[in-house]
């Protein structure tokens, strides 16, 4: 039976059992494989495409073909262009953990269930919740940049899980421990320990501090904006 005008059609290529669909958007014909031999599933696939066209959420087949690797390339490029200090960190997260799991996948295939599977695997490997959260944050940023690009590389950003973290410090550097740590140490090391203990600054902030950040006349030390984890400057 013929389908009504504007409702598209389903068909098979000669010698193939796979169903294909044909539909129009702004008068432009699109032909697409449904990757199924089930006629009912093929009809549902066509209905979904027609609904996307009707609601204005259809972005073309190019979006469907975008891979996670392509999103990662844009994400890492953004870090390099903006001179982000954590570039080496996110490169390692991608190369060691995200890439082995997601690299061969299309962005459109990433679902909440798939993200939950990734969390399960990383937990089985012994990764801490905070570590997994940082990896998922990097992946979410890839989708966000892809969604904001022109033209968009993805038409949606999946719902990402966030694991509860237990980052409460177990204790403090007691006076006896402090004295043992700095005893007979060089001045540069003692200065790092004293500043870190007094103000709670991160070791990376102390290790990369320049002499220009210390003002002896005003008795102050300043961390410039974009040199801290949250991008905000601090002065003590």
C-alpha positions in Angstrom: 0.0 0.0 0.0 1.3 3.5 -0.9 2.3 5.7 1.9 0.8 9.3 2.1 2.9 12.1 0.8 5.4 13.4 3.4 5.4 10.1 5.4 8.5 8.7 3.8 9.0 5.1 2.7 10.9 2.0 3.6 12.6 -0.3 1.1 15.3 -2.9 0.6 18.4 -2.6 -1.6 18.7 -5.4 -4.2 20.4 -8.5 -2.7 20.1 -7.2 0.9 17.8 -8.1 3.8 18.4 -4.8 5.6 15.5 -2.2 5.5 16.3 1.3 4.3 14.2 4.4 4.7 13.7 7.4 2.4 12.3 10.8 3.6 12.5 14.5 2.7 13.5 17.6 4.6 13.1 21.0 2.9 12.7 19.1 -0.4 16.0 17.3 0.0 15.8 13.5 -0.2 17.6 11.4 2.5 18.2 7.7 2.2 19.4 5.9 5.3 20.0 2.3 6.4 18.0 1.2 9.5 20.6 -1.6 10.2 17.7 -4.0 10.9 15.9 -6.8 9.0 12.8 -6.2 11.2 10.2 -4.3 9.2 8.4 -3.0 12.4 11.7 -1.6 13.8 12.4 0.0 10.4 9.0 1.7 10.5 9.7 3.0 14.0 13.1 4.3 12.8 11.4 6.2 10.0 8.8 7.6 12.4 11.6 8.9 14.7 13.3 10.6 11.7 10.0 12.2 10.6 9.4 13.4 14.2 12.8 15.0 14.3 12.1 16.8 11.1 8.7 18.0 12.3 10.1 19.3 15.6 13.3 20.9 14.1 15.6 18.6 16.0 17.0 16.8 12.9 20.6 17.9 12.3 21.4 15.7 9.3 23.2 12.3 9.0 26.6 13.9 9.6 25.8 14.3 13.3 24.8 10.6 13.5 28.3 9.7 12.3 30.4 11.8 14.7 32.6 9.6 16.9 33.7 10.2 20.5 37.3 10.5 19.1 36.2 13.5 17.0 34.7 15.1 20.1 37.9 14.4 22.0 40.0 16.0 19.3 37.9 19.2 19.7 38.1 19.0 23.5 41.9 18.7 23.6 42.2 21.4 20.9 40.2 23.8 23.1 42.5 23.1 26.1 45.6 23.8 23.9 44.2 27.0 22.4 43.2 28.4 25.8 46.5 27.4 27.5 44.8 25.3 30.1 47.3 24.2 32.8 45.6 20.8 33.2 46.1 19.8 29.5 48.5 17.0 30.4 46.0 15.7 33.0 43.0 15.5 30.6 45.2 14.0 27.9 46.1 11.2 30.3 42.5 10.6 31.3 41.5 10.4 27.6 44.4 8.1 26.6 44.4 5.8 29.5 40.7 5.4 30.4 38.2 7.1 28.2 39.7 6.2 24.8 39.9 2.5 25.4 36.2 2.4 26.3 34.6 5.0 24.0 37.0 5.7 21.1 35.3 3.4 18.5 31.7 4.5 19.4 29.6 7.1 17.8 28.6 10.0 20.0 24.9 9.4 19.3 25.2 5.9 20.8 26.2 7.2 24.3 23.4 6.7 26.7 22.9 6.8 30.5 23.1 3.0 30.6 26.5 3.0 28.7 27.9 5.6 31.1 26.8 3.4 34.0 28.7 0.5 32.5 31.8 2.7 32.3 31.4 3.6 36.0 31.1 -0.1 36.8 34.2 -1.0 34.9 36.3 1.7 36.4 35.1 0.8 39.9 36.1 -2.8 39.3 39.6 -1.5 38.3 39.7 0.2 41.7 39.4 3.8 40.6 38.2 6.3 43.2 34.9 8.0 42.9 36.7 11.4 42.5 38.8 10.0 39.7 35.8 8.7 37.8 34.0 12.0 38.3 36.9 13.9 36.7 36.9 11.5 33.7 33.1 11.8 33.3 33.5 15.6 33.5 36.0 15.5 30.7 33.6 13.4 28.6 30.7 15.7 29.3 32.8 18.7 28.3 33.5 17.0 25.0 29.7 16.7 24.4 29.1 20.3 25.5 31.7 21.7 23.1 30.3 19.5 20.3 26.8 20.7 21.0 27.9 24.4 21.0 29.9 24.1 17.8 28.7 25.5 14.4 27.3 23.4 12.9 26.7 21.2 16.0 28.5 17.9 16.1 25.9 16.4 18.5 22.3 17.1 19.0 22.1 16.2 22.7 24.3 16.0 25.8 23.5 12.8 27.7 22.7 12.8 31.4 26.0 12.1 33.2 26.1 10.4 36.7 28.0 12.0 39.5 29.4 9.8 42.3 29.5 10.8 45.9 33.1 11.6 46.9 34.7 11.2 50.3 37.6 13.6 50.2 37.7 14.5 53.9 41.3 14.7 55.1 42.3 12.1 57.6 44.4 14.4 59.7 46.8 17.3 60.1 50.5 17.9 60.2 51.2 17.8 63.9 54.0 19.9 65.5 56.2 16.9 66.0 55.7 15.8 62.4 56.3 19.3 61.2 59.6 19.6 63.0 60.8 16.2 61.8 59.9 17.1 58.2 61.8 20.4 58.1 64.7 19.5 60.3 68.0 20.2 58.5 66.1 20.9 55.3 67.1 23.5 52.7 65.4 26.9 52.9 63.3 26.5 49.7 61.8 23.2 51.1 61.1 24.7 54.5 59.4 27.7 52.8 57.1 25.4 50.8 56.2 23.4 53.9 55.5 26.6 56.0 53.3 28.2 53.3 51.5 25.0 52.5 50.8 24.2 56.2 49.7 27.8 57.0 47.4 28.5 54.1 46.5 25.0 52.8 47.8 25.7 49.3 48.2 22.8 46.9 51.7 21.3 46.3 51.4 22.2 42.5 50.7 25.8 43.4 53.7 25.9 45.7 56.1 24.1 43.4 55.4 26.4 40.5 55.5 29.7 42.4 57.8 32.4 41.0 59.8 34.9 43.0 57.7 37.7 41.4 54.7 36.4 43.4 56.3 37.3 46.7 56.3 40.9 47.9 58.6 41.3 50.8 57.8 45.0 51.3 54.1 44.3 51.7 54.7 40.9 53.4 52.3 39.2 50.9 52.3 36.2 48.5 49.9 36.2 45.5 48.6 33.4 43.3 47.7 35.0 40.0 44.3 34.2 38.3 44.4 31.1 36.0 47.3 29.6 38.0 45.0 28.0 40.5 42.6 25.0 40.1 39.5 27.2 40.1 41.1 29.9 38.0 40.7 32.5 40.7 43.6 34.5 42.2 44.4 34.5 45.9 46.6 36.7 48.1 47.8 36.2 51.7 
